[in-house]
Amino acid sequence: MLAILDYKAGNQTSVLRALRSLDIPAEITSDPSVILAAEGVIFPGVGAAGQAMNQLVSTGMDKVLREVVAKGKPLLGICLGCQILLERSEENNAETLGIVPGECRRFQPEWRDGGEPIRIPHMGWNTLEVRRPSRLLEGVSPDARFYFVHSYYTVPAPELVIATCRYGVEFTAMYGRPGLWAVQFHPEKSGRPGLALLTNFYRYCQEAARV
């Protein structure tokens, strides 16, 4: 079973709906015992970094997330969850979880994409430039498109970058290491490629649980 972290700042329902369409058992929960007993954890999020961090701290979910990582339980951060796994965000000048080295920066309105000034937020479909292989991208076509909605972009430690995307600047669309991944896009809203990524994550979780 996958635990979808409930901290009142996420898109948990759409993630749960996507997993159920794949017949993957999942539950939205804020119960630490359920989260720590799950085969893997999904950390979604929408909204502002400062507000989300306040919610995590006030509910104690920040400590639970750190315990999940310390125990080596598979974790997948999505969108805002991807951003606040890092150390700091320019949004609200927020100190974030610091589980992964790096920071989150704001897109600048003077940047251009295809000769035109970019619109903020970056909203819509984009392809990935894969920088190194990842278990989560197995079986995903190189020209697959994923759905993005964000005004800030992640800058993790370079050795953690898995895939990038371009929107006024080349930014990290996916980072991590085996068992700890984060994606800036919304796999639950990205059609078949996104569902393939979620399936790959669940299969990894099942294998890790048997070790």
N, C-alpha and C positions, 0 to 999 in steps of 0.2 A: 504494500500500500504506500502511496505517496501522500505526504502531508503538505498542504498548501497553507503557508503561514498567514494567519489572520491577525493584522495589526491595524485595521480600519484605515488603511491607506493604499489599497491595492485593487487590482482587477481580478480578484479571486474567482468570481463566478464564471467569467469567460474562460479562465484556465480550467476550471473544473468541468465545464461543458465540453471543452476540447478533449480532455482526458477520458471522459465518459464515452465520447464518440469512438474512442479507440479501445473501449472496454478495459481501460486501465483503472484499477481501484484507487480512489483518491478521496480525501476529506479536507475540507477547510477547517482549520482548527487553531486555537491559541493555547491549547493544553500542552504544557511542556512534556508530559509523559507520553502523549500520543505522538508528538513531533519527534521525540528521541527514540521512539520504538518503530517509527516508520522506516521503510526501506530507503527512502530518499525524501528530500525536502525541496519544494519550489518556493522561491521568495519573490513574489511579484510586487508591483508598485506603480502607482500613478500619483501625480501631484508634485508638491514641492519638497526638496530635500530636508529643509529645516523642520517642517511640520512632520514629515515621516520619521525623522530621527526622534522628535519629541514623543511620537506615538510608540516607537520601539522601546525607548527608555522607560516611559511611564507604564508600559505593560510588561516590562521585563523581557521582551522578546529579543533585545540586543544580547543579553546574556545567553539566552537559549541558542541564538544563531552562532555565537562563539563556541558554545559547547558542541553544537552539531559539527562544526569544522574541526574542533579539537579531537572529536571522536572519529573523524574520518568518514562521516556519513555523507553520501553524495548530496550536493547542493547545486541548484540552478537558480541564478538571479535573473529576473526579467525586467527590462526597462528601468524604472526608478530603482528597483532592487539591484540591478547591474551597477548603477551609479553609486549607491550608498554603501556598497561593499568596500569601496575605496576609502582613502583617508580623509578626503576633504572635497567640498563642492563649492564652486563660486556662487551657486544658488543659495541665497540667504547667508553666504559666507559660513556655511555649516561645517562643523567637524563631524565627519561621518564614521562608519563602523571601524575602518582601519584594518579590516580582515585581509585586504589585498592592497599592496603598495600602489599608489597612484592618486590621481585627482580627477575632478569633473570640471569642465570649462564650458563657457557659453559660446554659442555660435555668434558671429559678429555680422551685423546687417550690411556692412560694406563689402563682404565677401561675395564672389560671383560664382555661378554654376551655369555652364553653357553660355557664358557671356552676359547672363542676366543676374541682377542682384538676387541673393537668396531670400526666401521667405522664412520667417521664424514663427512657429516651430517648423522643423523639417518633418513633413507629413506626407506619407505616401509610400510607394513601392520602390525598392532598390535592390540591386544585385550585390553580392559579396565578392571581395577579392580575397581568396583564401591564402593565408601566409604560411600556415603549417597545418598538417593533418590533425583532425580531431575525430574522436569516436562519435560525437554528436552529429557530424556532417556526413557520416557514411551513408551512401545511397542517395545523397542529395545532389541534384544536377548542378554543375558549375554556373549555369545561367539561371538558377532558381531565384525568384524575387521574394523579398520579405517585407513586411509592413512595419514602418517606423512612425512614431509620433514623439518628438523630443526637441527641446530647446537647448539642451546641454549635451555634451559628448564626453566620453571617458578617455582618459590618458593613463592607462595602467603601465606597470613596468614592461618594457619592450619585450622581454622574453615570454611574457604571458599572452601576447597578441596572437589570436588565431585567425581572425578575418577582419578586413577593413572595408570601408565604404567611403564614397566621396560625395560631399555636399558643401561646396565652398572651400572645404578643407578635407584632407583625408583623415578620417576618424576611425576609432576602433569600434567595430560592430559586434565583436565577440572576443572574449578573452578567457583565460583560465588554464587549468591543468587537470589531469585525470581526477575526477571526483569533485571538482570545484569549478563550475563554469558560470559565465554570465553573458547574456545577450542583450544588446540595446534594442533590438526589434521585438515585436510581439509574435512569438511562434504560434500562439493560440489564435491569431488573426491572419496568419500567413498561408492559409490553404494547405495543400499537400506537403510542400517543403517543411512548413512549420510542424505539421503533425508527424512527419518523419523524424524531425529533431526530437520531439517529445517522446516518440517511441524509442529512439536510440537511448535517450536518457533513462527511461524506465528499464530497458534491458540491461543497461550498465548497473543500475541499482539492484536488480535481481541477482546479477552475477556477484556483485560485491557482498550482498547479504549472505551468499552461500560460502564465501571464503572463510 
